[in-house]
Amino acid sequence: MQHDEQVALIRRALALIGTAGSERGEPATSPVARYLDPVRYEREVAMIFRQHPLALCPSAALAKAGDSFALDVAGLPLLLVRGEGGQVNGFINACRHRGARLQPPGRASQRALVCPYHSWTYGLDGALRGRPHGGDFPHAPPQHCTLARVPAGEALGFVWAIARVVDQAQGESAQLDLAPWLGRFGADLRSWGYDGWAPFHQREFANAANWKIPFEGNLETYHFQYAHRNSIAGLFHDNLLMADHDGRHQRLFLPKRSIESLRGQPKAAWQVGPHSNIIYYFFPATFILHEGDHANAFTVLPEGVDHSRVLGATLVPEMPQTEKSIGYWRKNVDSFWGALDEDFALGVSAQSTFASGANTVLHFGATECQAAKFHADVGAAIR
């Protein structure tokens, strides 16, 4: 982030603190059907999760050629593989012979992709390299049996992909150009060196709530003094955040109480890193929390109308080499997930009541307007 933009954010924060104010928008309601309707859910999967890039794993988790990661996204089995030339290739995880998955969910490393059913063997580029009794398939020449590609690419220390087959007939590239999609907020994170950051910690877990619920809780700070009273609340001003938008992406600036120490310092010395957390939300489902010297991130994947899966990672500029530095990063991981676990538990609690009929709508107050924008953007994407 350019220094003049850091100064502008700090000025906005100090002005709000000086008036005990907060940036506010229009109050809104959210129909409970958004979290329960199976027809709407299928539209979200088809029109959002099969059409937009998602951060699915850290780039450094696929460090060398043949490293791979298999997972299901929006009902499709994906396989992400580091190719011989260093690029990441994305495939549908399905053999072109009889459709068996080439790899079970999770990480692996191999020189070739081999189907466990009949040993059809593919290169890391997806091309069919061999098969037993190949002469029995004159109707299926090797060039017609390449693995189906999905758009994939790398940015900000992550591998991103879109859960759909590349339209090769229309000349679509299988390599995602992510810079235009990530926009100016992606440029912020690149300026801090994210492209070279590595995962210190990774976590994956099931979440018994609709995929939208975690973003509601992480696009407002109204809850901090109550939900996080025993964790992070003391670091931040009550119900104070500032928001900027780049299309459907959002950047939320959360000033820490320590930011007031900058009032008497020359502006040339102002830096946002030590005195704020900055949330970067990339539509539709990727959250990156910039914490100055590291980042915590997660992507939420829908697995049903009332349940989802969370892929989390902590990125650091370089992997620690001493017990002291390892302990420092472990403490940061524990702090982040300690607070996030509080959020996720409350989201699960809310989801468990939606079918009761007690509420037909939920209410977003004036300082929860970024959650309302999120829902408006989701709604626009499925129309």
KOLMARDREN-146278 format. One record per atom (N, C-alpha, C, O, CB): residue in three letters; x, y, z. Coordinates in steps of 0.05 Angstrom, whole numbers, plus 5000, padded with zeros to 4 digits. Glycine has a CB too. Layout:
N
ALAXYZ...
END
This chain:
383
MET501749765000MET500050005000MET501850255000MET503650275016MET498150005025GLN501250434982GLN502750684981GLN502650835007GLN500550835021GLN501850854957HIS504850975014HIS504851115039HIS502751335041HIS501551375063HIS507551235044ASP502151475019ASP500151685021ASP497351565027ASP495751695040ASP500051834995GLU496851315018GLU494351195024GLU494251105054GLU492151125067GLU493750955006GLN496551015064GLN496650955092GLN496151205109GLN494651185129GLN499450835099VAL497251425102VAL496851675116VAL493851745115VAL492751835135VAL498551905105ALA492651715092ALA489751795089ALA488051615107ALA486151715119ALA488851765060LEU488651355109LEU487051185126LEU487451255155LEU485451265170LEU487950885122ILE489851315163ILE490351395191ILE488951655198ILE487851675219ILE493351415197ARG488951845179ARG487552095184ARG484552045188ARG483352155206ARG487952285160ARG483351875171ARG480551815174ARG479951685201ARG478051755214ARG479651625151ALA481751505209ALA481351375235ALA481451565258ALA479851565276ALA483351145238LEU483551735258LEU483851925280LEU481552125281LEU480652205303LEU486452075277ALA480452205258ALA478152385258ALA475752255270ALA474252375285ALA477552475229LEU475251995263LEU473051855275LEU473351815305LEU471451855320LEU472651585261ILE475751745313ILE476251715342ILE475851975357ILE474751975379ILE479051605347GLY476652195344GLY476352455357GLY473552535362GLY472952695380GLY477752655341THR471652435346THR468852505349THR467252265360THR464752285361THR467652585322ALA468652055369ALA467351815379ALA465351705359ALA463251605367ALA465951875406GLY465951735333GLY464051655313GLY464951405299GLY466851275307GLY463851875292SER463451325279SER464051095262SER462751135235SER460751285233SER463050825275GLU463951025214GLU462651045188GLU460150875187GLU460150645195GLU464650955166ARG458051005178ARG455450865178ARG454150875151ARG454751045134ARG453551005198GLY452450675146GLY450950655121GLY448050615127GLY447050675150GLY451950435103GLU446550515108GLU443650475111GLU443150215126GLU444350005119GLU442250475084PRO441550215147PRO440649965159PRO439249785138PRO438149885119PRO438850015184ALA439249525143ALA438049345124ALA437049095138ALA437649045161ALA440149265102THR435548935123THR434648675134THR435548455115THR436148505091THR431548665136SER435748215126SER436547985110SER434547755115SER434347655137SER439447885119PRO433047685094PRO431047475097PRO432347205105PRO434347125094PRO429447435071VAL431147075125VAL432246825134VAL432346615112VAL433946425113VAL430646715158ALA430546645092ALA430546455070ALA433246445055ALA433846245042ALA428346525050ARG434846665057ARG437446665044ARG439246435054ARG441046345040ARG438846935049TYR438746345078TYR440446145091TYR439245865090TYR440445675100TYR441046225119LEU436745845080LEU435345585081LEU434245485054LEU433845245051LEU433045615100ASP433945665035ASP432645595010ASP434445424992ASP436545534983ASP431745854995PRO433845174987PRO435545004970PRO435645094941PRO437745054928PRO434644724971VAL433545224931VAL433545314903VAL435545554901VAL437145564882VAL430745404894ARG435345734920ARG437245964920ARG440145854923ARG441945954909ARG436646164942TYR440545664940TYR443145554945TYR444345444919TYR446645494913TYR443045334966GLU442745294903GLU443845184878GLU444545414859GLU446345384843GLU441745004866ARG443045624859ARG443745854842ARG446345984851ARG448046054834ARG441446074843GLU446846004877GLU449346104887GLU451645934878GLU453746034869GLU449246134917VAL451345674880VAL453545494872VAL454045524842VAL456345554834VAL452745194878ALA451945524826ALA452345524796ALA453245794786ALA454945814769ALA449745454783MET452246014797MET452746284786MET454946434801MET455946634791MET450146444787ILE455646344824ILE457846474839ILE460246294841ILE462446364832ILE456846554867PHE459946064853PHE462345894859PHE463445744835PHE465645654836PHE461645694880ARG461845734813ARG462945624789ARG463645834768ARG464145774745ARG460945424777GLN463746084777GLN464246304759GLN466446494769GLN467346664753GLN461746464754HIS467346474794HIS469146664805HIS471646524818HIS471446304827HIS467746834826PRO473946664817PRO476346544829PRO476146524859PRO474946694873PRO478746714822LEU477346314870LEU477446254898LEU480246184906LEU481546034891LEU475446034907ALA481246294928ALA483946214938ALA483545944952ALA482145914972ALA485046424958LEU484945734942LEU484445464951LEU486745334967LEU486245154983LEU483845284928CYS489245434963CYS491445334980CYS493745524976CYS493945664956CYS492245044972PRO495645534995PRO497945694992PRO499745594969PRO499945354964PRO499645705018SER500845784954SER502645704932SER504945534942SER505645334928SER503745954918ALA506045604964ALA508445454974ALA507745174983ALA509545014988ALA509645604997ALA505145114986ALA504344834992ALA504744654968ALA504844414971ALA501444825001LEU504944774944LEU505544624920LEU508344724911LEU508544864890LEU503344674897ALA510344654926ALA512944774922ALA514444674898ALA515844824885ALA514644724947LYS514244414892LYS515844304870LYS514044154850LYS511744084856LYS517944114882ALA515244104827ALA513743964806ALA512643704816ALA514043544828ALA515543924781GLY510043654811GLY508743414820GLY507243434846GLY505643264852GLY510743194823ASP507743654861ASP506143704885ASP503243764877ASP502843914858ASP507343934902SER501343644891SER498543684883SER496743704907SER497443624929SER497743444865PHE494343804902PHE492343834922PHE489643784909PHE488843904890PHE492344124935ALA488143584920ALA485543514910ALA483443594930ALA483743554954ALA485343214904LEU481243714920LEU479043794937LEU476543824920LEU476743854896LEU479644054953ASP474243824933ASP471743874920ASP470944164923ASP471044274946ASP469443684930VAL470144294902VAL469344574903VAL466744604887VAL466644534863VAL471544774891ALA464644694900ALA462044734886ALA461044484873ALA459944494851ALA462244964866GLY461544254885GLY460644004875GLY462343874853GLY461743664842GLY457944034864LEU464644004847LEU466443904827LEU469043814839LEU470143954857LEU466944114805PRO470143584831PRO472743484841PRO475043624827PRO475343584803PRO472943184839LEU476543784841LEU478743924829LEU481443804837LEU481743684858LEU478744224837LEU483443834819LEU486143744825LEU488043964815LEU488144024792LEU486743474810LEU489544074834LEU491444284829LEU494244164830LEU494944024849LEU491144514849VAL495844204809VAL498444074806VAL500544274798VAL500144444780VAL498243844786ARG502944264811ARG505144424802ARG506444284778ARG507244054780ARG507244454825GLY506544424755GLY507544304730GLY510644314729GLY511944434745GLY506444444707GLU511644184708GLU514544164704GLU515744444700GLU518044494708GLU515243994680GLY514244624687GLY515344884682GLY514945084705GLY515645314703GLY514044994658GLY513844994727GLY513445164751GLY510745274753GLY510045384774GLY515445384750GLN509145264732GLN506445374733GLN504545174748GLN505144934750GLN505345424704VAL502345284758VAL500245114770VAL498145044749VAL497145224735VAL498945254795ASN497544794747ASN495444704729ASN493044604745ASN493344474765ASN496444474711GLY490644674736GLY488244594748GLY486744404731GLY486344454707GLY486444834756PHE485744184742PHE484343974727PHE481743894742PHE481543934766PHE486143734722ILE479943784727ILE477843624739ILE479043354747ILE480343224731ILE475343584720ASN478743274772ASN479943034783ASN478442784774ASN477142654790ASN480143054814ALA478542734748ALA477042514736ALA478642394713ALA479342534694ALA474242594728CYS479042134713CYS480341994691CYS478642014666CYS476141994668CYS481041704699ARG479842034643ARG478342054618ARG477541774608ARG476341754587ARG480042194597HIS478241564622HIS477441294614HIS474741234625HIS472741214610HIS479541094624ARG474541194651ARG471941114663ARG471141304686ARG469341244701ARG472140834674GLY472641524689GLY471741734707GLY472641724736GLY471841894752GLY468941744707ALA474241524743ALA475141504771ALA476941744778ALA478241854761ALA476741234775ARG476841814804ARG478642024813ARG481541934812ARG482141704819ARG477842114842LEU483242114804LEU486042044802LEU487342054830LEU489241914835LEU487542234784GLN486342224847GLN487542264873GLN485342314894GLN483442454888GLN489542504873PRO485542194918PRO483642244939PRO484042534949PRO486142654944PRO483842044962PRO482142644964PRO482442914975PRO484942944992PRO485642765007PRO479942984991GLY486243164989GLY488643225004GLY491043264986GLY490843294962GLY489242995023ARG493443264999ARG495843324985ARG497443074978ARG497142864991ARG497643505002ALA498943094956ALA500542864947ALA502842984931ALA502943224925ALA498942664930SER504742804924SER506942884907SER507642644889SER508042424900SER509442984923GLN507842684863GLN508342474845GLN509542584819GLN509242814812GLN505742314839ARG510842404804ARG512042484779ARG509942484756ARG510342614735ARG514342314772ALA507842334760ALA505742314740ALA503042264754ALA503042184778ALA506242084719LEU500842314740LEU498242274752LEU497142004741LEU496641974717LEU496242504744VAL496841814759VAL496141544751VAL493441464762VAL493041484787VAL498341344761CYS491641384745CYS489041294754CYS489241024769CYS490440844758CYS487041274730PRO488141004793PRO488340754807PRO486640524796PRO486940294804PRO487540794836TYR484840594777TYR482940394766TYR484240214745TYR484339974748TYR480540534755HIS485240344723HIS486440184701HIS489240294693HIS490340224672HIS484640194677SER490340464711SER493140564707SER493440734682SER495740754671SER494940324705TRP491340874673TRP491841084654TRP493541294667TRP493041374690TRP489141204643THR495641384653THR497641554664THR497841814649THR498041824624THR500441414664TYR497842034664TYR497842304653TYR500242454662TYR501142414685TYR495242454661GLY501342624645GLY503442804653GLY502343024671GLY499943054674GLY504842924629LEU504143174683LEU503343394700LEU501943614685LEU500743794697LEU505843504715ASP502143604658ASP500643794642ASP497843694634ASP496343824620ASP502243854616GLY497143444644GLY494543334638GLY494443164613GLY492343044608GLY492543544636ALA496543144598ALA496542994573ALA496742694580ALA498242614597ALA498843074554LEU495242524565LEU495342244569LEU498042144558LEU498742174535LEU493042094554ARG499642014576ARG502341914569ARG502441614564ARG504241524550ARG504241994591GLY500541474575GLY500541184571GLY498141054583GLY496841154601GLY503141064583ARG497540804573ARG495340644583ARG495840354575ARG496740304553ARG492540754573PRO495140164592PRO495539884585PRO493739824561PRO491439914559PRO494839704608HIS494739664543HIS493239574519HIS492039804504HIS489639814498HIS491039374528GLY493640004499GLY492740244486GLY491440194459GLY489740354450GLY494940434483GLY492339984446GLY491139924419GLY488239854420GLY486939844399GLY492639704407ASP487139794444ASP484339734446ASP482539984445ASP480039964447ASP483839584471PHE483740214442PHE482240464443PHE482540634418PHE483240864420PHE482940624468PRO482140514394PRO482440674370PRO480440904368PRO480941104354PRO482240504345HIS478240884383HIS476141084383HIS476741314402HIS475241504404HIS473440964389ALA478941284418ALA479541484439ALA482541544437ALA484041464455ALA478741384467PRO483441684416PRO486241744413PRO487341914437PRO485742064448PRO486841894387PRO489841884444PRO490942024467PRO490442324467PRO489842444488PRO493841974469GLN490542454444GLN490142744443GLN487342824450GLN486843054456GLN490842844415HIS485442634449HIS482742694457HIS482142614486HIS479842624495HIS480842554438CYS484242524500CYS483842424527CYS485442574548CYS486142474569CYS484642124529THR486142824541THR487443004560THR485543064583THR483143094579THR488443264546LEU486643094607LEU484943164630LEU483543434625LEU484643614613LEU486543174655ALA481043444633ALA479543694631ALA480743914649ALA481243864672ALA476543654638ARG481244144637ARG482544364652ARG480544544665ARG478344574655ARG484344524633VAL481344664688VAL479844874700VAL481745114702VAL484145084704VAL478744794729PRO480645364701PRO482345594703PRO483745614730PRO482445584750PRO480745854698ALA486345654730ALA487845664755ALA490245854751ALA491145904729ALA488945384763GLY491145964773GLY493346154773GLY494246214801GLY493146104821GLY492646414759GLU496246384804GLU497346444830GLU497446744834GLU498046904815GLU500246324833ALA496946824858ALA497147114866ALA496947134896ALA495546974909ALA494847284853LEU498447324907LEU498347384936LEU499047154954LEU498047124976LEU495547494943GLY500746974944GLY501546744959GLY499646514959GLY499946314974GLY501946824987PHE497646524942PHE495546304940PHE495246204912PHE495846344892PHE492946414951VAL494345954910VAL493345844885VAL490345894884VAL488845824902VAL493945534883TRP489446014862TRP486646074858TRP485645914834TRP487145854816TRP486246384852ALA483045844835ALA481945694813ALA478945754811ALA477745844830ALA482345384816ILE477845704788ILE474945724783ILE473845444778ILE474945294762ILE474245914759ALA471745364792ALA470745094791ALA468945054766ALA466545034769ALA469145024817ARG470245054743ARG468744994718ARG470844914697ARG473144974699ARG467045234709VAL469944764677VAL471744674656VAL472344914638VAL470645064630VAL470444444640VAL474844934630VAL475745134611VAL474345094584VAL474144874574VAL478845124607ASP473345314573ASP472045304547ASP474145324525ASP474545544514ASP469845534545GLN475345104518GLN477445114498GLN476445174471GLN477845284454GLN478944844498ALA473945104465ALA472745164439ALA472645464434ALA472745544411ALA469945044437GLN472445614455GLN472345904453GLN475146034457GLN475346274458GLN470346024473GLY477145864458GLY479845964461GLY480546064488GLY482446224492GLY480346184441GLU479045984509GLU479546074536GLU482245964546GLU482745724542GLU477246004555SER483746124560SER486346034571SER485745894598SER483945964613SER488246274576ALA487445684603ALA487245544629ALA488745694650ALA488545624674ALA488245264626GLN490345894643GLN491846044663GLN490346294670GLN489846464653GLN494746114652LEU489646324695LEU488146554704LEU489946804706LEU492046784717LEU486846494732ASP488947014695ASP490247274699ASP488847414722ASP486647524718ASP490147454672LEU490047404745LEU488647484770LEU488847774776LEU487247884792LEU489647324793ALA490847914766ALA491248194773ALA488848364768ALA488048514785ALA493648304758PRO487548344744PRO485148504740PRO482848434759PRO481448614768PRO484148474711TRP482648184765TRP480448094783TRP480948204812TRP479048304824TRP480247794784LEU483348194821LEU483948274849LEU484048574851LEU483648684873LEU486648164858GLY484448724830GLY484249004829GLY486149154848GLY488349054853GLY481449084836ARG485349384857ARG487149554873ARG487749434900ARG489849494912ARG486049834876PHE485949274911PHE486449154937PHE488548934934PHE490148884952PHE483849034949GLY488548794912GLY490648604906GLY493348744904GLY495348634913GLY490048444881ALA493348984892ALA495849134890ALA496849214918ALA499249214922ALA495349384873ASP495049274936ASP495849324964ASP497549094975ASP499749134985ASP493349374982LEU496448854972LEU497748624984LEU500348554970LEU502248464982LEU495848384985ARG500348584943ARG502848534929ARG505048724938ARG507348644939ARG502448564898SER504348974944SER506349164952SER507649084979SER509949174984SER505049444955TRP506348924994TRP507548825019TRP509048555015TRP510048445035TRP505348785041GLY509148464991GLY510748224985GLY509247964987GLY510547754989GLY513048215003TYR506647964987TYR505047724991TYR505647494971TYR505547264978TYR502147784989ASP506447564947ASP506947364927ASP509047164935ASP509146934926ASP507747484900GLY510847244953GLY512947074962GLY512646964990GLY514446835001GLY515547214961TRP510347015003TRP509946925030TRP509246625031TRP508346515012TRP507647085044ALA509846505054ALA509646215057ALA507746145080ALA507346305098ALA512346085062PRO506445905079PRO504545825100PRO505945725125PRO507245515123PRO502645625089PHE505645855147PHE506645755172PHE504645555184PHE505445365197PHE507145985192HIS502145595179HIS500045425190HIS497745405171HIS497045595157HIS499045545218GLN496545165169GLN494145125153GLN492144965169GLN492744805187GLN494844975127ARG489545025164ARG487444905178ARG485044865160ARG484445045144ARG486645065203GLU483644645162GLU481244585147GLU479144465165GLU479844285181GLU481744405122PHE476744565164PHE474644455182PHE471844495170PHE471344675154PHE474844595209ALA470044325180ALA467244345172ALA465844555189ALA466444595213ALA465844075175ASN464044695177ASN462544915190ASN459544875186ASN458644875163ASN463445195179ALA458144835208ALA455244765206ALA453545015203ALA451845075219ALA454344605231ALA454145165182ALA452645405176ALA452945465146ALA454745385133ALA453745655192ASN450945615136ASN451045705108ASN453645865103ASN454645995120ASN448545885102TRP454645845078TRP457245965072TRP457346265076TRP459446375080TRP457945905043LYS455046395075LYS454946685078LYS455346785106LYS456247005111LYS452346795066ILE454646615126ILE454646695154ILE457446795163ILE457547005176ILE453846465171PRO459646655157PRO462246755167PRO462947035157PRO464347185171PRO464446565159PHE462047105133PHE462747375122PHE461147595136PHE462147815140PHE462347385092GLU458647535143GLU457147735159GLU458647815184GLU458948045190GLU454347615166GLY459647615198GLY461047665223GLY463747805220GLY464647945239GLY461447415239ASN464947765197ASN467647885193ASN467648145177ASN469748245169ASN469347685180LEU465248245171LEU465048505157LEU463848715175LEU462748915165LEU463348475132GLU463948675201GLU463148875221GLU464648835247GLU465648615252GLU460048855226THR464849045263THR466149025289THR464249085312THR465149105335THR468549215290TYR461749105306TYR459649155326TYR459748945349TYR459149005372TYR456849165314HIS460548705341HIS460548485361HIS463048455377HIS463048305397HIS460048225346PHE465148605371PHE467748565384PHE467648575414PHE468648395428PHE469648765374GLN466348785425GLN466448825454GLN464848615470GLN465048595494GLN465349095461TYR463348455455TYR461648255468TYR462547975462TYR463147815480TYR458648295460ALA462647905436ALA463547635428ALA466447585434ALA467247365439ALA462947595399HIS468047795434HIS470947765437HIS471947905463HIS474347985464HIS472447885413ARG470247925482ARG471048075507ARG473447945520ARG474948085534ARG468748085526ASN473747685517ASN476047545531ASN478347485512ASN480247345519ASN475047295543SER478247595487SER480347545469SER481547805458SER483447905469SER479447365446ILE480447915436ILE481648135423ILE480348405427ILE481348605417ILE481748075393ALA478048415441ALA476548655443ALA478148895453ALA477849115444ALA474148615460GLY479848845473GLY481349065485GLY483349205466GLY484249425473GLY482848955508LEU483949075444LEU485849205425LEU484549415408LEU485949585397LEU487048985407PHE481949415406PHE480549575386PHE478549765398PHE477549715420PHE479149395365HIS478049985384HIS475950165392HIS473250035387HIS472949875368HIS476050435376ASP471250095404ASP468649965402ASP467250045376ASP466850285371ASP466950035426ASN466449845360ASN464649885337ASN465750085318ASN464250255307ASN461949965347LEU468350075313LEU469550275295LEU471050135272LEU472849975276LEU471550455310LEU470150185248LEU471650095224LEU471050295201LEU469150445202LEU470749805216MET472850275181MET472550445157MET472650255133MET474250065133MET474850655155ALA470950305114ALA470750125091ALA471250265065ALA470450495061ALA468049995091ASP472550125047ASP472850215019ASP472049975001ASP472349745009ASP475750315013HIS471150034977HIS470149824959HIS471649844932HIS472350064923HIS467149854956ASP471949624920ASP472949604892ASP471149404879ASP471649164878ASP475949524891GLY468949504867GLY466849324857GLY465649164880GLY464649284899GLY468049134836ARG465748904878ARG464648724899ARG466748654921ARG466048524941ARG463548474887HIS469148744917HIS471248694938HIS471048914959HIS470149144953HIS474048694925GLN471848854983GLN471749045005GLN474449055020GLN475748845023GLN469448985024ARG475149285029ARG477449325047ARG476449465073ARG475349685071ARG479749485034LEU476749335095LEU475849445121LEU478249505138LEU479949335143LEU473949245135PHE478449745147PHE480649845164PHE479749845193PHE477849985200PHE481650125155LEU481049695210LEU480349665238LEU482549795255LEU484649665260LEU479949375246PRO482250045264PRO484350175279PRO484650055307PRO482649995320PRO483750475282LYS487050005315LYS487549925343LYS487750175360LYS488150395351LYS490249755344ARG487450135386ARG487650355405ARG490350495403ARG490550735408ARG487150265433SER492350345396SER495050465394SER495350665372SER497350815371SER497150245390ILE493450685354ILE493750875331ILE493751155341ILE494851335327ILE491450835312GLU492651205364GLU492651485375GLU495451585382GLU495851825385GLU490851495400SER497351395385SER500151485391SER501351625367SER503451745370SER501751245398LEU500151605344LEU501251735320LEU500652035318LEU501752175302LEU500251605295ARG498752125335ARG497952405333ARG500252605335ARG500252805321ARG495852475355GLY502152545351GLY504352735354GLY506852675338GLY508852805341GLY505152745383GLN506652475320GLN508952395304GLN508752515276GLN506552565266GLN509152085303PRO511052555263PRO510952655236PRO509652455217PRO510052215221PRO513852725226LYS508152555198LYS506752375180LYS508552195164LYS507751985155LYS504952535161ALA511052275160ALA512952105146ALA513451845160ALA514251655148ALA515552255141ALA512951845186ALA513351605202ALA510851435206ALA510951215217ALA514451675229TRP508551525195TRP506051385199TRP506051125183TRP506751125159TRP503651555191GLN505450905196GLN505150645182GLN502650515194GLN502150515218GLN507650465186VAL501050385176VAL498550255186VAL499149995200VAL497649915218VAL496650205163GLY501349865193GLY501849595202GLY501649545232GLY500049375240GLY504549515194PRO503049695249PRO502949635277PRO500349725291PRO499849645313PRO505249765291HIS498849895278HIS496550025291HIS493849955280HIS491950105284HIS497050325290SER493649745265SER491049675253SER491149385244SER493249265241SER490449855229ASN488749275240ASN488349035224ASN486849135199ASN485149305200ASN486848815239ILE487449015176ILE486049085152ILE484948825140ILE486348645133ILE488049225131ILE482348825137ILE480948595125ILE480648645095ILE479648855086ILE478148555138TYR481548455079TYR481148455050TYR479148225044TYR479847995047TYR483848425034TYR476848305035TYR474848105026TYR474748104996TYR474048304984TYR472048155039PHE475347874984PHE475247844955PHE472847674948PHE472747434955PHE477847724943PHE470947794934PHE468447654927PHE469147404911PHE470847414893PHE466647844911PRO467847184916PRO465547154934PRO466247054962PRO464647094980PRO463646984922ALA468546924966ALA468846774991ALA471646755001ALA472346565015ALA467746494986THR473346954995THR476146945006THR476547185023THR476047415016THR478146934983PHE477647135047PHE478147335068PHE481047335074PHE482147125080PHE476347285094ILE482347565073ILE485147585081ILE485447815101ILE484748045096ILE487047645056LEU486447745125LEU486847935146LEU489848015147LEU491447845155LEU485947825174HIS490448255139HIS493148355140HIS493748455168HIS492448645178HIS493648585119GLU495748345181GLU496448415208GLU499248535210GLU500748495229GLU496248175226GLY500048675189GLY502648815189GLY504948635180GLY505948665158GLY503148915217ASP505748445198ASP508048275191ASP507248005182ASP508947835177ASP509848255215HIS504647945180HIS503647685170HIS500747715162HIS499547925164HIS504047465192ALA499647495152ALA496847495144ALA495447235152ALA496647025152ALA496647535113ASN492947265160ASN491247035164ASN489047035144ASN487847245138ASN490147025194ALA488446805132ALA486546805110ALA484746555112ALA485546355123ALA487946815083PHE482446575100PHE480746345097PHE478946375073PHE478246605065PHE479146285122THR478146155061THR476146135040THR473945955050THR474545735062THR477346035013VAL471446025046VAL469145865054VAL467945735029VAL467245875010VAL467046025070LEU467645475029LEU466545325007LEU463845215015LEU463545085035LEU468445094998PRO461745264999PRO459145155005PRO459044845001PRO460144754981PRO456945284989GLU457844705019GLU457544415016GLU454644335019GLU454044095017GLU459244265036GLY452944515025GLY450044475028GLY448844735038GLY450244915045GLY449544245048VAL446244745037VAL444945005044VAL445545085073VAL445645325078VAL441944985040ASP446044895091ASP446544965118ASP449244855129ASP449644825153ASP444344855135HIS451044805111HIS453744735119HIS455844805098HIS455144825074HIS453944425126SER458244835107SER460444935090SER463044825100SER463244695121SER460445245088ARG465244885085ARG467844795093ARG469745045092ARG469545205074ARG468944565074VAL471545055112VAL473345285114VAL476145195109VAL477145005122VAL473045425142LEU477545335091LEU480345285086LEU481945525096LEU481645745085LEU480945235055GLY483545485117GLY484945705129GLY487945685127GLY489045465125GLY484145735158ALA489345915127ALA492245905126ALA493346165139ALA492146375137ALA493245885097THR495646145151THR497246365161THR499746395144THR501346205143THR497946335191LEU500046625131LEU502346675114LEU504346855128LEU503547055141LEU501546795087VAL506846795125VAL509046955137VAL511147015116VAL511346865096VAL510346805162PRO512647235119PRO514547305098PRO516747095094PRO517547055071PRO515947555106GLU517546955115GLU519446725112GLU518946535135GLU518146615156GLU522346825111MET519546285129MET519046085150MET521046115173MET523446165168MET519245795138PRO520046095198PRO521746135221PRO523845915224PRO523445685216PRO520146155246GLN526245995234GLN528445805237GLN529245765266GLN530845585272GLN530745905221THR528145915284THR528845895313THR526445845329THR524145895321THR530246155322GLU526845725353GLU524645675371GLU523145935379GLU520745935382GLU525645525397LYS524746145382LYS523446405389LYS521546495367LYS519346575373LYS525646615394SER522446485342SER520746575320SER518346385316SER516146475309SER522346605294ILE518846125319ILE516645935317ILE514545995339ILE512145995333ILE517645645320GLY515446045363GLY513646115385GLY512046365379GLY509646385386GLY515046145411TYR513346565367TYR512046815360TYR509746765341TYR507546875345TYR514047015348TRP510246615320TRP508146565300TRP505946385311TRP503546425305TRP509346435275ARG506646195328ARG504646025341ARG502746195358ARG500346155358ARG505845805358LYS503846385372LYS502146565388LYS500246715371LYS497946755378LYS503946755405ASN501146815348ASN499446965330ASN497246785318ASN494946865316ASN501047085307VAL497946545311VAL495946355301VAL493846295322VAL491446305316VAL497246085292ASP494746245347ASP492846195368ASP490946425373ASP488646385379ASP494346115394SER492046665372SER490446905376SER488246935355SER485946985360SER492147165377PHE489146905330PHE487246935308PHE485046725309PHE482646795309PHE488646905281TRP485746475311TRP483746265311TRP482146255337TRP479846165337TRP484945995306GLY483346355359GLY481746375383GLY479346565379GLY477146505388GLY483446475406ALA479846795366ALA477646975361ALA475846875339ALA473346895341ALA478847255352LEU476946765318LEU475246665296LEU473546425304LEU471246405295LEU476946575272ASP474546265322ASP472846045332ASP470446145347ASP468246025346ASP474545855350GLU470746375361GLU468446495374GLU466446585353GLU464046545356GLU469346745391ASP467346705331ASP465546785310ASP464146555297ASP461646555293ASP467146945288PHE465646345290PHE464446115277PHE462345975294PHE460245895285PHE466545915268ALA462945965320ALA461045835339ALA458445985340ALA456245865341ALA462245815367LEU458646255340LEU456146415340LEU454646385314LEU452146395313LEU456846705345GLY456046365292GLY454746325266GLY453246055265GLY451046045255GLY456746335244VAL454545845276VAL453145585277VAL450745605295VAL448645495289VAL455145375288SER450945755317SER448745795335SER446345925321SER444145835324SER449545965360ALA446946135305ALA444846265291ALA443546085270ALA441146075268ALA445946515277GLN445245945255GLN444145765234GLN442245555246GLN440245485234GLN446445615219SER442845465270SER441145265283SER438345355290SER436645195296SER442545155308THR437945625290THR435345735298THR433645815274THR431245865277THR435645965316PHE434845825250PHE433445955228PHE430945805219PHE428945925211PHE435345965204ALA430945545222ALA428545385213ALA426345385234ALA424245275229ALA429345105207SER426845515257SER424845505278SER422445685273SER420245635285SER426145595304GLY422645875255GLY420546065250GLY420546305268GLY418846485265GLY417945925252ALA422446325286ALA422546545305ALA423146805290ALA422047025297ALA424646505326ASN424746795269ASN425447025253ASN424846975224ASN425446765213ASN428347105257THR423647165211THR423447155182THR425547335168THR426247285145THR420647245173VAL426547525183VAL428747695174VAL430747735196VAL430047715220VAL427647975163LEU433247795189LEU435247885207LEU435748175202LEU435048285181LEU437947715204HIS436948315222HIS437248605220HIS440248685221HIS441748605238HIS435748735243PHE440948855201PHE443648965201PHE443349265208PHE441949415195PHE445048925173GLY444849345229GLY444849625236GLY446549795218GLY447749695200GLY445749655265ALA446650055224ALA448050245207ALA451050195205ALA452250255185ALA447550525217THR452250075227THR455050015225THR455549735215THR457849645214THR456350055253GLU453449585209GLU453749325197GLU453149335166GLU452349135154GLU451849125211CYS453449565155CYS452649605127CYS454349465107CYS453549415085CYS452649905121GLN456849385115GLN458549235097GLN457448945093GLN457748835072GLN461449235106ALA456248835114ALA454948575112ALA452548595093ALA452048415078ALA454148465140ALA451148825096ALA448848865078ALA449748895049ALA448448785031ALA447249115086LYS452049025044LYS453149055017LYS453848775006LYS453348704983LYS455649235016PHE455148615023PHE455848345015PHE453348195005PHE453448064984PHE457048195039HIS451148205020HIS448748065011HIS447648184985HIS446648034968HIS446648075033ALA447748444983ALA446848564958ALA448448474934ALA447348424913ALA446948874960ASP451048444938ASP452848354916ASP452248054910ASP452347984886ASP455748394924VAL451847894930VAL451147614925VAL448447604909VAL448247454890VAL450847454952GLY446547764918GLY443947764904GLY444247854875GLY442947734857GLY442047954918ALA445848054870ALA446248144842ALA447647934825ALA447047914801ALA447948404842ALA449347774837ALA450847574822ALA449047334814ALA449747194795ALA453147464838ILE446847294828ILE445147064821ILE442647144806ILE440846974800ILE444346904846ARG442347404799ARG440047484784ARG440447434754ARG438747494738ARG439547784788
END
